[in-house]
């Protein structure tokens, strides 16, 4: 009798664990994009953030989404940066970085992803790829050639930048706090759940970077607990030459010295 009760109790525990596991997996599957993407949907004009030398422009994607972007022409014959921002917030949260890069002489097209800021739509992997392709086409229509454009992919945007660099031969590819893939990072955060089977958006940069012929420069902080520096190291190892890296000892995910980055980047893009 006692043995039967013990078996019943163990059976109940096992069933309860399986139910909780199934519910957690279902939640992550159904709401994964709400977990992955953290947009702020309100955004003002660049002048209201102190960027008086930038204008707000509208870009329509090939799937009919209206995007907002900020644009400034390069000084003299400098290159133009396609800035692909990271997760959370909007372009207004990145004005210090953008201002430093403008001061370095670069032209910038800073793209607001679908679902972020005042851009229409909802974010997804393929949606962000379409956004970047439309931004590239916008620059091409302004007269820029691929070798006059360099990509700056910040965190989430690094995966989009890598994909675009497999489709074009740009002047340079700059990756700030890049990841090997969203799948790999999710597996680190949720080791007991088959996230690679559940994820809709993978951004598998590690499998694509070897196809990139564009010169690569990586920035990553040792103190980054959002995207560990191990991801940056692996991306560096997999990238083709020419490639360079700057690892920063006292830097986390977002607290870079942007004036220093602008100087490093200015030197790098003018090598090629």
C-alpha positions in Angstrom: 0.0 0.0 0.0 2.8 2.4 1.0 4.7 1.5 -2.2 1.6 2.2 -4.3 1.2 5.7 -2.7 4.9 6.5 -3.3 4.5 5.5 -7.0 1.3 7.6 -7.3 3.2 10.6 -5.8 6.1 10.1 -8.1 3.7 9.8 -11.1 2.0 13.1 -10.0 5.4 14.9 -9.7 6.5 13.7 -13.2 3.2 14.7 -14.8 3.3 18.1 -13.1 6.9 18.7 -14.4 5.9 17.7 -17.9 2.9 20.0 -17.8 4.9 23.0 -16.6 7.6 22.2 -19.2 5.0 22.0 -22.0 3.3 25.3 -20.8 6.7 27.1 -20.7 7.6 25.9 -24.2 4.2 26.9 -25.5 4.5 30.3 -24.0 8.0 30.9 -25.5 6.8 29.7 -28.9 3.6 31.8 -29.0 5.0 35.0 -27.6 8.6 34.7 -28.7 8.6 37.8 -30.9 7.2 39.9 -28.0 10.1 38.5 -25.9 12.7 39.0 -28.6 11.8 42.5 -29.9 11.5 45.4 -27.4 10.5 48.4 -29.4 9.5 51.9 -28.3 6.9 53.0 -30.8 7.0 56.7 -30.3 9.8 58.8 -31.8 10.2 62.5 -32.6 12.1 64.2 -35.4 16.0 64.2 -35.2 16.1 67.9 -34.5 14.2 67.4 -31.3 17.0 65.1 -30.1 19.7 67.7 -30.9 20.5 66.3 -34.4 19.7 69.5 -36.3 21.9 68.4 -39.2 19.8 65.3 -40.0 16.5 65.1 -41.8 13.7 62.6 -41.4 13.0 60.6 -44.5 10.5 57.9 -45.4 11.3 54.6 -47.0 8.8 52.2 -48.4 9.7 48.5 -48.3 9.1 46.0 -51.0 6.3 44.5 -48.8 4.5 47.8 -48.4 5.7 48.9 -45.0 6.5 52.6 -44.4 9.7 53.2 -42.5 11.2 56.2 -40.8 14.9 56.9 -41.2 17.2 59.8 -40.4 19.7 61.0 -43.0 22.7 63.3 -43.2 25.0 63.8 -46.2 28.7 63.0 -45.8 31.1 65.9 -45.3 33.0 66.4 -48.6 33.8 62.9 -50.0 33.4 60.8 -46.9 31.6 57.5 -46.9 28.0 56.9 -45.9 27.0 54.6 -43.0 23.9 52.5 -43.0 23.2 52.4 -39.3 21.2 49.3 -38.2 20.3 49.8 -34.6 20.0 47.3 -31.8 17.0 46.1 -29.8 15.0 48.1 -27.3 14.1 51.8 -27.6 14.3 53.8 -30.8 16.8 56.0 -32.7 16.3 58.8 -30.2 18.1 56.7 -27.6 21.2 56.6 -29.8 21.8 60.3 -30.5 25.1 60.4 -28.6 26.5 57.7 -30.8 25.0 59.1 -34.0 26.3 62.6 -33.2 29.9 61.3 -32.7 29.8 59.4 -35.9 28.5 62.5 -37.8 31.3 64.5 -36.3 33.8 62.0 -37.8 32.6 63.2 -41.2 30.5 60.2 -42.2 27.1 60.6 -43.9 24.5 58.4 -42.0 21.3 56.8 -42.9 19.9 55.6 -39.6 17.1 53.2 -40.1 14.2 52.7 -37.7 13.1 49.1 -37.9 9.5 48.1 -38.6 7.6 48.3 -35.4 10.2 50.6 -33.8 9.7 54.4 -33.4 7.3 55.8 -36.0 7.9 52.9 -38.5 4.9 50.8 -39.4 4.6 47.0 -39.1 5.8 44.4 -36.6 9.4 43.1 -36.5 10.5 39.7 -37.7 13.7 38.3 -39.1 12.6 38.5 -42.8 10.9 41.8 -42.1 14.2 43.4 -40.9 16.0 42.0 -43.9 13.4 43.7 -46.1 13.9 46.9 -44.2 17.6 46.9 -44.7 17.3 46.0 -48.4 15.0 48.9 -48.9 17.4 51.3 -47.1 20.2 50.1 -49.3 18.1 50.8 -52.4 17.3 54.2 -51.0 21.0 55.0 -50.8 21.6 53.6 -54.3 18.8 55.9 -55.6 20.7 58.8 -54.0 23.7 57.8 -56.2 25.8 55.8 -53.7 27.7 52.8 -55.0 28.2 49.7 -52.7 31.8 50.6 -52.2 30.7 54.0 -50.8 28.5 52.4 -48.2 29.5 50.7 -45.0 27.2 48.9 -42.6 27.1 49.4 -38.9 25.2 46.6 -37.2 24.5 47.2 -33.5 23.6 44.1 -31.5 20.3 43.0 -33.0 21.2 44.9 -36.1 24.5 42.9 -36.5 22.6 39.9 -37.8 20.9 42.0 -40.4 24.2 43.6 -41.4 25.8 40.2 -41.9 23.0 39.1 -44.1 23.2 42.2 -46.2 27.0 41.8 -46.5 26.4 38.4 -48.1 24.2 40.1 -50.7 26.5 43.1 -51.5 30.2 43.9 -51.5 30.3 47.0 -49.3 33.1 49.2 -48.2 33.2 47.7 -44.7 31.1 45.8 -42.2 31.2 47.1 -38.6 29.6 44.9 -35.9 29.0 46.2 -32.4 28.4 43.5 -29.8 27.4 40.9 -32.4 25.9 37.4 -31.7 26.7 34.1 -33.4 22.9 33.5 -33.8 19.8 34.3 -31.8 19.3 30.5 -31.5 22.7 30.1 -29.8 22.0 32.9 -27.4 18.5 31.6 -26.6 20.0 28.2 -25.9 22.4 29.7 -23.4 19.5 31.5 -21.6 17.1 28.6 -21.8 19.2 25.4 -21.7 16.4 23.0 -20.8 14.1 24.1 -23.6 14.5 23.1 -27.3 14.6 26.7 -28.4 16.3 26.0 -31.7 13.2 24.0 -32.7 10.8 26.6 -31.4 12.3 29.8 -32.7 10.9 31.5 -35.8 13.7 34.1 -36.1 17.3 32.7 -36.0 19.6 35.4 -37.5 22.3 32.8 -38.0 25.3 35.1 -38.5 27.9 32.5 -37.6 27.0 30.4 -40.7 27.0 33.4 -43.0 30.0 35.4 -42.0 32.4 33.2 -44.0 30.5 34.2 -47.1 31.2 37.9 -46.5 34.1 39.3 -48.6 33.7 42.9 -47.1 36.4 43.9 -44.6 35.0 43.3 -41.0 35.6 45.3 -37.8 34.2 44.1 -34.5 33.6 46.0 -31.3 32.8 44.1 -28.1 33.0 44.7 -24.4 34.4 42.2 -21.8 31.6 43.2 -19.4 28.8 42.5 -21.8 26.2 40.4 -20.0 23.5 40.8 -22.7 25.6 39.3 -25.5 28.7 37.7 -24.1 32.1 38.5 -25.7 32.4 34.8 -26.6 30.0 35.5 -29.4 32.2 38.3 -30.7 35.3 36.0 -30.5 33.6 33.3 -32.5 32.4 35.8 -35.2 36.0 37.1 -35.5 37.4 33.6 -35.9 34.8 32.7 -38.6 35.2 36.0 -40.6 37.5 36.2 -43.6 40.4 38.5 -43.8 40.7 41.5 -43.8 39.3 41.7 -40.3 40.0 43.6 -37.1 38.6 43.6 -33.6 38.6 45.9 -30.6 37.7 44.3 -27.3 37.2 46.8 -24.4 38.0 45.7 -20.9 35.7 48.0 -18.9 32.8 48.1 -21.4 29.4 46.4 -21.2 26.7 46.0 -23.9 26.1 49.7 -24.7 28.5 51.9 -22.7 31.2 52.3 -25.4 33.3 55.4 -25.8 31.7 56.5 -29.1 34.2 59.2 -29.8 36.9 56.5 -29.7 34.9 54.1 -31.8 34.4 56.8 -34.4 38.2 57.4 -34.7 38.9 53.6 -35.0 36.1 53.3 -37.6 37.3 56.3 -39.6 40.8 54.8 -39.8 39.4 51.3 -40.7 37.0 52.3 -43.5 39.7 54.5 -45.2 42.1 51.6 -45.5 40.1 50.0 -48.3 
